[in-house]
Amino acid sequence: MVLAAGRGERMRPLTDTCPKPLLSVGGRPLIVWALQALQRAGVREVVINHAHLGGMIVAALGDGASLGLSITYSAEAQALETAGGIAAARHALGEQPFVLVNADVFSDFDFAPLVAAARSLPPADLGLCVLVPNPEHHPDGDFALVDGRIHNHGSPRLTYSGLAVLRPALVDGVTPGERAALAPLLRDAADRQRLAGLRFDGLWHDVGSPGRLRALDATLAQRSPGTPDSQ
């Protein structure tokens, strides 16, 4: 599932006329980078939620065939936040673990380990989250990672990357159509020792402002054509 329903308030005025996932960086929309990476890792079916200017996302991506994917859309009249978006899409996701990607995150992460984890997640675990070193705009991080397990307390602190494998059961307490954030559910799962994690130290950007978008665009312009994220 690719989360693409956010309004992108901090990206205004760019997002007044273009949904954030369609903002271009390195010559293609943010969401296309993510979809291409998923396709390279063997993913073929994708659910995308949308709200603000969502029709533009549907028009741009269609049924996904041009990307080697089959895309199902989950339309939201108003953005339901992360957990709310997942709950609203339960009918399309089924009951097996799935890979989750935030459309406004850019990285050269290889999704193959997450695809494998989705097929082999231990029954007791509600998810596996990818954590990254804390960016300047989030210096305190979100979680600690010890021996492959995520904890709410401890050090060093790391930041949730917006990339994960989750069981749909994680949002069992969220009513479809209800606005709900994912972070409290992840913290609760960590408290119950039901959340695994892995650390990623490669290229990763939370594209949360026009300045960060420009900086990422400049970074990509300097990368050689042979790097994975340019293929």
Secondary structure as GFF3:
##gff-version 3
##sequence-region A 1 231
A	DSSP	beta_strand	2	3	.	.	.	ID=ss1
A	DSSP	three_ten_helix	9	11	.	.	.	ID=ss2
A	DSSP	alpha_helix	14	17	.	.	.	ID=ss3
A	DSSP	three_ten_helix	20	22	.	.	.	ID=ss4
A	DSSP	beta_strand	24	25	.	.	.	ID=ss5
A	DSSP	beta_strand	28	29	.	.	.	ID=ss6
A	DSSP	alpha_helix	30	40	.	.	.	ID=ss7
A	DSSP	beta_strand	45	50	.	.	.	ID=ss8
A	DSSP	alpha_helix	54	61	.	.	.	ID=ss9
A	DSSP	three_ten_helix	65	67	.	.	.	ID=ss10
A	DSSP	beta_strand	70	75	.	.	.	ID=ss11
A	DSSP	alpha_helix	81	88	.	.	.	ID=ss12
A	DSSP	alpha_helix	90	93	.	.	.	ID=ss13
A	DSSP	beta_strand	98	102	.	.	.	ID=ss14
A	DSSP	beta_strand	105	107	.	.	.	ID=ss15
A	DSSP	alpha_helix	112	120	.	.	.	ID=ss16
A	DSSP	beta_strand	127	132	.	.	.	ID=ss17
A	DSSP	beta_strand	143	146	.	.	.	ID=ss18
A	DSSP	beta_strand	149	151	.	.	.	ID=ss19
A	DSSP	beta_strand	157	166	.	.	.	ID=ss20
A	DSSP	three_ten_helix	168	171	.	.	.	ID=ss21
A	DSSP	alpha_helix	183	191	.	.	.	ID=ss22
A	DSSP	beta_strand	195	199	.	.	.	ID=ss23
A	DSSP	beta_strand	204	206	.	.	.	ID=ss24
A	DSSP	alpha_helix	210	222	.	.	.	ID=ss25
A	DSSP	three_ten_helix	228	230	.	.	.	ID=ss26
###
